[in-house]
Amino acid sequence: MKVAVFSARPYDRRFLDEASQRDGTGRAWEFLYFDAALDVHTAALAQGCAAVCVFVNDRLDAPVLHALHALGVRAVLLRCAGFNNVDVAAAEQLGLFVARVPAYSPEAVAEHTLALVMTLNRHTHRAYNRVREGNFMLDGLLGRTLHGRTVGIVGTGKIGLATARIFKGMGCTVLGHDPYPAPGFEGVGESVTLDVLLARADIVSLHCPLTPDTHHLINAGSLARMKPGAMLVNTSRGGLVDTQAVIQALKSRHLGHLAIDVYEQESALFFQDRSGEIIDDDAFQRLMTFPNVLVTGHQGFFTMEALQEISAITLGNLNDFAAGRACPNRVTAAG
């Protein structure tokens, strides 16, 4: 059975091939790897494939799903937890099998969240460049001790809970907000309303999925309710944050720091080498001018352990599809 893997990078090839070699089902999967992202123009690459394997910035709206179905594709395998890029209702109407990787090494993203906070708070990225140039002055590198600070976790699922535990271990007061709070969070922090969290937290860290209800959860109004000088961290989905509102909050000095591993318009930028090109995204370029902004290119998940787990679960989902059995990771319109 052939599987078209879109947005494939060298590490995707390595870990999917290794997972296939370890697979004990005896099935012979043939992975066809494509650098291109999936959209209506590249869907034809899946000709002759029973399944497609996609990532966060691949597009699976109704026109793409109809094109895939016409080519004989019957399964969509997501190498990620989020599925906001899939028209699930259209997939169900077409009878397409859609499955995701709901949880993989939550500590990977949690640890990256800490890395962003520590780097931005202690200016280690700026200190690194100074020392390489022979400048050992400390002016401009003053940070704050995290011990005793208040950290607000928006979304207390597996990743949010792992993040909360890290900050709790550092001596921080942890607040959490989630419409469906995880039972394990009560032993780590205090569950509060979003307004209370924004008002009290020195650091606000986002760990919730992107849905119609959470789109632009951080906007001009919610930013105004944050403590002056607070830090905002987003390692979840770019669409949670209204970029223009954040720029205005940075310009007014109300928002003290911003650290993001995701960006609302990242599909045109991330997972590509754009170093020799002009980046014509004015909002992104404006963000990069602020000395109190730190951006990484969606690498929070990027550890060996996480990639091994993603590949193993993806292959398990594929095996469930091929065997016609129930898949615990299947995505449906009913949730």
Backbone torsions as a table, in degrees:
resi	resn	phi	psi	omega
1	MET	NA	133.6	-178.1
2	LYS	-94.5	141.5	178.3
3	VAL	-129.1	123.6	177.6
4	ALA	-89.0	119.1	-178.5
5	VAL	-103.6	111.8	-178.3
6	PHE	-94.7	160.9	-177.5
7	SER	52.4	39.3	-174.5
8	ALA	-83.4	126.0	175.2
9	ARG	-109.7	166.4	-178.0
10	PRO	-52.0	-37.4	-179.1
11	TYR	-70.6	-30.7	175.3
12	ASP	-63.6	-45.4	178.8
13	ARG	-59.2	-47.1	-176.8
14	ARG	-60.1	-51.5	-171.9
15	PHE	-77.0	-32.2	175.4
16	LEU	-69.0	-41.0	177.8
17	ASP	-64.0	-41.5	178.8
18	GLU	-65.1	-40.4	178.5
19	ALA	-64.5	-38.4	179.4
20	SER	-65.9	-38.0	179.3
21	GLN	-67.5	-31.7	180.0
22	ARG	-82.7	-13.7	-175.2
23	ASP	-64.5	130.3	-176.3
24	GLY	-98.4	12.3	-176.5
25	THR	-81.5	-17.8	-177.9
26	GLY	82.4	0.4	179.2
27	ARG	-74.6	143.5	-179.7
28	ALA	-103.1	98.8	177.6
29	TRP	-92.3	138.2	175.4
30	GLU	-114.8	106.9	-179.5
31	PHE	-88.3	125.6	174.7
32	LEU	-105.7	115.3	-172.3
33	TYR	-97.3	131.7	178.7
34	PHE	-127.7	131.1	176.5
35	ASP	-67.6	-30.3	-174.4
36	ALA	-65.8	147.0	172.2
37	ALA	-76.6	153.4	178.9
38	LEU	-81.8	127.3	170.8
39	ASP	-154.4	-171.9	-175.5
40	VAL	-65.1	-23.4	-179.1
41	HIS	-84.1	-24.9	-177.1
42	THR	-106.4	-2.8	-177.4
43	ALA	-57.0	-30.7	-178.3
44	ALA	-61.0	-19.5	178.2
45	LEU	-63.8	-18.5	-179.1
46	ALA	-86.5	8.6	177.9
47	GLN	-53.2	128.6	177.9
48	GLY	83.3	3.6	-179.0
49	CYS	-103.6	142.2	177.6
50	ALA	-84.7	-20.1	-176.9
51	ALA	-145.8	156.1	170.1
52	VAL	-120.0	147.5	178.5
53	CYS	-121.1	122.7	-167.5
54	VAL	-132.4	168.4	-178.1
55	PHE	-125.2	-169.2	-167.2
56	VAL	-63.3	-31.7	-175.0
57	ASN	-103.8	8.9	171.7
58	ASP	-76.8	147.7	-174.4
59	ARG	-105.6	124.3	-179.9
60	LEU	-130.2	57.4	175.5
61	ASP	-81.5	-179.0	-174.8
62	ALA	-57.6	-46.5	179.3
63	PRO	-59.3	-40.1	179.3
64	VAL	-66.9	-43.5	-179.6
65	LEU	-63.4	-40.1	176.9
66	HIS	-63.7	-40.7	178.2
67	ALA	-63.9	-42.2	178.5
68	LEU	-64.1	-44.6	-179.4
69	HIS	-60.4	-40.7	179.2
70	ALA	-64.3	-26.3	178.9
71	LEU	-83.4	-6.9	-179.8
72	GLY	101.9	3.1	178.2
73	VAL	-71.5	134.5	-178.8
74	ARG	-125.5	-2.0	-179.4
75	ALA	-142.1	142.3	175.4
76	VAL	-120.7	119.3	-178.5
77	LEU	-110.9	117.8	-179.5
78	LEU	-93.5	126.7	176.6
79	ARG	-88.7	41.1	-175.3
80	CYS	-162.4	171.9	-179.4
81	ALA	-86.2	-41.3	-177.1
82	GLY	-73.7	148.8	177.8
83	PHE	-134.9	26.8	179.1
84	ASN	-67.2	-13.8	179.2
85	ASN	-90.9	6.5	-178.8
86	VAL	-115.0	131.5	171.5
87	ASP	-81.9	90.0	-172.9
88	VAL	-64.3	-38.0	-179.9
89	ALA	-62.3	-42.9	178.6
90	ALA	-65.3	-38.4	178.2
91	ALA	-62.1	-41.9	179.6
92	GLU	-65.8	-39.7	178.9
93	GLN	-62.0	-33.4	179.9
94	LEU	-85.6	-6.9	-178.5
95	GLY	75.6	23.8	-179.5
96	LEU	-81.4	138.7	173.3
97	PHE	-82.0	123.7	179.0
98	VAL	-125.3	126.1	179.2
99	ALA	-139.4	151.4	-176.3
100	ARG	-127.0	-178.9	172.7
101	VAL	-109.9	94.0	-169.0
102	PRO	-68.3	-28.0	-178.8
103	ALA	-153.5	127.1	178.0
104	TYR	-145.8	123.7	176.6
105	SER	35.5	64.8	-179.4
106	PRO	-56.9	-25.2	178.2
107	GLU	-63.7	-26.8	-179.5
108	ALA	-61.5	-49.4	-179.9
109	VAL	-70.5	-38.0	179.0
110	ALA	-61.6	-43.1	179.6
111	GLU	-67.5	-35.1	177.4
112	HIS	-67.8	-35.8	175.5
113	THR	-58.7	-46.9	177.5
114	LEU	-60.8	-41.7	-179.8
115	ALA	-60.2	-42.0	178.2
116	LEU	-63.8	-45.5	-179.4
117	VAL	-62.2	-48.2	-178.0
118	MET	-63.9	-42.2	-179.2
119	THR	-63.5	-47.3	-177.4
120	LEU	-71.4	-37.9	-178.8
121	ASN	-68.0	-41.7	-176.7
122	ARG	-101.1	4.3	174.2
123	HIS	58.4	34.6	-177.2
124	THR	-66.8	-28.8	177.6
125	HIS	-66.1	-37.7	178.4
126	ARG	-76.0	-37.4	178.9
127	ALA	-63.9	-38.0	178.9
128	TYR	-58.0	-47.7	-179.9
129	ASN	-66.6	-38.3	179.5
130	ARG	-61.4	-49.7	-176.0
131	VAL	-63.1	-37.2	178.1
132	ARG	-62.7	-25.6	178.7
133	GLU	-95.9	6.5	178.5
134	GLY	82.4	15.0	180.0
135	ASN	-101.6	112.9	-177.0
136	PHE	-109.9	17.2	177.5
137	MET	-71.2	146.3	-178.3
138	LEU	-99.4	-8.4	-179.9
139	ASP	-56.0	132.7	179.1
140	GLY	88.0	-1.3	-178.0
141	LEU	-110.4	14.1	-176.6
142	LEU	-69.8	127.4	178.6
143	GLY	-114.9	-166.5	177.6
144	ARG	-124.3	145.4	174.7
145	THR	-72.2	126.3	-177.9
146	LEU	-73.6	-31.2	178.4
147	HIS	-55.8	126.0	-179.7
148	GLY	90.9	-7.3	178.0
149	ARG	-80.6	164.9	179.5
150	THR	-106.0	124.7	-178.8
151	VAL	-113.6	127.4	178.1
152	GLY	-103.2	123.5	-179.5
153	ILE	-105.0	113.1	178.8
154	VAL	-96.5	103.8	-173.9
155	GLY	104.3	101.7	-174.1
156	THR	-107.8	37.4	171.9
157	GLY	-72.3	-157.8	-173.5
158	LYS	-61.4	-42.9	-179.8
159	ILE	-71.7	-44.6	178.5
160	GLY	-60.8	-39.7	179.3
161	LEU	-66.9	-41.5	177.4
162	ALA	-62.4	-39.2	177.9
163	THR	-65.9	-43.5	179.8
164	ALA	-59.9	-40.8	-179.3
165	ARG	-64.4	-38.1	178.8
166	ILE	-62.5	-49.0	-177.8
167	PHE	-69.8	-33.3	174.9
168	LYS	-61.4	-41.3	178.9
169	GLY	-66.3	-21.1	178.5
170	MET	-88.9	2.8	177.8
171	GLY	89.0	18.7	178.9
172	CYS	-89.0	153.2	168.0
173	THR	-83.0	127.2	-173.9
174	VAL	-111.9	126.9	172.7
175	LEU	-111.6	148.6	178.4
176	GLY	-136.2	146.2	174.5
177	HIS	-134.2	129.5	178.6
178	ASP	-163.1	130.3	176.4
179	PRO	-60.2	-26.1	178.6
180	TYR	-126.1	74.9	-173.2
181	PRO	-61.1	138.9	176.9
182	ALA	-71.4	135.8	-179.4
183	PRO	-56.7	-34.9	-177.5
184	GLY	-69.8	-13.2	-175.7
185	PHE	-72.4	-28.5	-174.9
186	GLU	-61.4	-26.1	177.8
187	GLY	-84.6	-2.6	-176.4
188	VAL	-112.6	-43.1	-175.7
189	GLY	-148.9	-172.3	-177.6
190	GLU	-106.3	127.1	176.9
191	SER	-82.0	128.7	-176.8
192	VAL	-138.5	172.0	173.5
193	THR	-71.6	161.7	179.6
194	LEU	-62.1	-40.5	-179.6
195	ASP	-61.9	-41.4	178.7
196	VAL	-65.7	-42.4	179.6
197	LEU	-60.6	-47.3	-178.9
198	LEU	-62.5	-37.7	-177.0
199	ALA	-72.6	-29.5	-173.5
200	ARG	-101.4	-22.9	-170.2
201	ALA	-80.5	134.9	170.9
202	ASP	-80.0	-28.4	178.1
203	ILE	-131.5	127.0	176.6
204	VAL	-112.3	120.2	-176.8
205	SER	-118.9	126.9	-174.3
206	LEU	-95.3	128.6	-179.6
207	HIS	-142.3	38.4	-178.3
208	CYS	-114.4	157.6	179.0
209	PRO	-72.5	161.0	176.1
210	LEU	-91.4	114.8	177.7
211	THR	-133.1	171.3	175.1
212	PRO	-55.5	-31.6	-179.3
213	ASP	-75.4	-28.5	-177.2
214	THR	-101.7	-2.5	177.7
215	HIS	-59.9	127.1	-177.1
216	HIS	54.7	39.9	173.3
217	LEU	-55.6	-37.3	174.4
218	ILE	-97.2	106.8	-177.4
219	ASN	-134.3	-169.5	-177.0
220	ALA	-58.9	-39.5	-179.0
221	GLY	-68.7	-46.8	-179.2
222	SER	-69.3	-33.2	176.3
223	LEU	-64.8	-38.4	179.2
224	ALA	-65.1	-27.0	-179.7
225	ARG	-83.8	-9.2	177.8
226	MET	-74.9	155.6	176.3
227	LYS	-61.6	138.5	174.3
228	PRO	-57.9	131.6	178.6
229	GLY	85.6	3.4	-178.6
230	ALA	-70.6	163.0	177.8
231	MET	-105.3	136.9	175.1
232	LEU	-111.7	131.2	-179.7
233	VAL	-126.5	131.4	177.9
234	ASN	-130.4	110.5	174.7
235	THR	-118.5	21.7	-174.6
236	SER	-106.3	-85.5	178.2
237	ARG	-139.2	139.7	-175.3
238	GLY	-61.6	-33.6	-176.4
239	GLY	-69.3	-6.6	175.4
240	LEU	-69.4	-20.4	-172.1
241	VAL	-117.7	130.4	172.6
242	ASP	-80.0	104.2	-172.8
243	THR	-59.5	-44.1	-178.6
244	GLN	-63.6	-37.7	178.1
245	ALA	-65.7	-38.2	178.4
246	VAL	-65.5	-41.0	178.5
247	ILE	-60.0	-44.0	178.6
248	GLN	-64.0	-38.8	179.1
249	ALA	-67.5	-33.2	175.9
250	LEU	-70.4	-43.3	-179.5
251	LYS	-62.3	-36.3	-179.2
252	SER	-81.1	-3.6	-178.0
253	ARG	69.8	8.2	177.2
254	HIS	-71.0	-42.9	174.7
255	LEU	-86.5	121.4	-173.9
256	GLY	-79.0	-39.1	-178.1
257	HIS	-149.4	151.6	176.1
258	LEU	-135.6	127.7	175.0
259	ALA	-127.8	121.6	-178.2
260	ILE	-132.6	138.4	172.5
261	ASP	-108.5	-3.5	179.2
262	VAL	-135.6	157.7	-175.5
263	TYR	-147.4	142.3	-173.1
264	GLU	-56.7	-36.7	-179.6
265	GLN	-109.8	34.4	-172.3
266	GLU	-69.5	-20.0	-174.5
267	SER	-60.0	-26.3	179.1
268	ALA	-86.3	-6.0	-174.0
269	LEU	-123.5	-54.6	-167.9
270	PHE	-70.9	153.6	-178.3
271	PHE	65.5	25.1	176.6
272	GLN	-137.9	156.7	172.8
273	ASP	-95.9	103.9	179.4
274	ARG	-107.3	17.1	-173.1
275	SER	-65.2	-24.9	-179.3
276	GLY	-100.0	13.1	-176.0
277	GLU	-123.0	164.6	171.9
278	ILE	-86.3	123.1	177.1
279	ILE	-87.1	114.2	-172.9
280	ASP	-96.7	21.0	174.7
281	ASP	-90.4	101.8	-173.8
282	ASP	-64.9	-36.9	-179.4
283	ALA	-66.4	-43.5	179.2
284	PHE	-64.2	-44.3	179.4
285	GLN	-62.1	-36.4	177.7
286	ARG	-65.9	-42.2	177.7
287	LEU	-57.6	-39.6	-176.0
288	MET	-69.8	-11.2	179.1
289	THR	-83.6	-14.2	-177.3
290	PHE	-83.4	130.2	178.9
291	PRO	-71.7	-16.1	-178.9
292	ASN	-102.2	23.9	177.7
293	VAL	-120.7	134.1	178.3
294	LEU	-125.6	127.5	-177.8
295	VAL	-125.2	131.6	168.1
296	THR	-122.3	157.4	-169.5
297	GLY	-93.8	63.2	176.8
298	HIS	56.4	54.3	-179.0
299	GLN	-112.0	8.2	-177.7
300	GLY	-57.3	-34.6	-178.4
301	PHE	-81.5	-8.2	-160.8
302	PHE	-84.1	74.0	170.7
303	THR	-127.3	158.8	179.7
304	MET	-58.8	-42.7	-177.8
305	GLU	-63.4	-42.0	-179.8
306	ALA	-66.4	-42.8	-179.4
307	LEU	-65.8	-37.3	176.0
308	GLN	-63.0	-42.0	-178.6
309	GLU	-69.9	-41.9	178.2
310	ILE	-58.6	-46.1	-178.2
311	SER	-66.0	-42.0	-179.3
312	ALA	-64.6	-43.2	-179.3
313	ILE	-69.6	-39.7	177.5
314	THR	-59.7	-43.8	178.9
315	LEU	-66.7	-36.6	175.8
316	GLY	-62.8	-40.9	176.3
317	ASN	-62.6	-40.2	178.5
318	LEU	-64.1	-41.1	178.1
319	ASN	-64.8	-38.8	177.4
320	ASP	-61.9	-42.5	178.5
321	PHE	-61.9	-48.1	-177.2
322	ALA	-64.6	-33.8	-178.4
323	ALA	-84.1	-10.0	-179.4
324	GLY	70.0	27.0	-179.0
325	ARG	-105.5	166.9	179.7
326	ALA	-63.2	137.4	-179.5
327	CYS	-116.3	121.2	-178.4
328	PRO	-66.1	-15.9	-177.0
329	ASN	-103.7	12.5	-178.0
330	ARG	-69.6	141.6	-179.5
331	VAL	-100.7	129.0	177.2
332	THR	-130.3	162.0	179.8
333	ALA	-64.4	-25.1	179.6
334	ALA	-80.9	-4.3	179.5
335	GLY	93.0	NA	NA
